[in-house]
Structure formats: structure tokens, C-alpha cells
Amino acid sequence: MTVWEAAGLLAAGYLLLLARSAWKQGEFRQFLRSLAIVAALVAAIAAAVAIAAALDGR
């Protein structure tokens, strides 16, 4: 297992614990909305980096 795989597993486990906590507190919809916002921000940053790399031509 690589360091990146271990980090991914730890992050997924943490998200599952957060989801369980939100479910128990009745705030699962808010958790999903927040998760979607974070995913959109990460996707926007990845797109910006991909565009910059494509324009750089390397």
C-alpha cells in the first residue's frame, strides 16, 4: 500500500465517521450539501490547474 492509498483510506474513513455523526444528529442533508460544495471547489481548482498546464504547453 502506498502513502497515497493510505491517505485516501484514512480520508474516506473520516468522511464515513462524519456522515454517521451527521445522520445521528439529523443533519445529513447539510453534511451532503457541504460535501458537494467542497467537491465542487476541488474540481474547480483541478480544472484551473489542468487549463494552466495545457496553456503552458509542457
Secondary structure, 3 states (H helix, E strand, C coil): CCHHHHHHHHHHHHHHHHHHHHHHCCCHHHHHHHHHHHHHHHHHHHHHHHHHHHHHCC
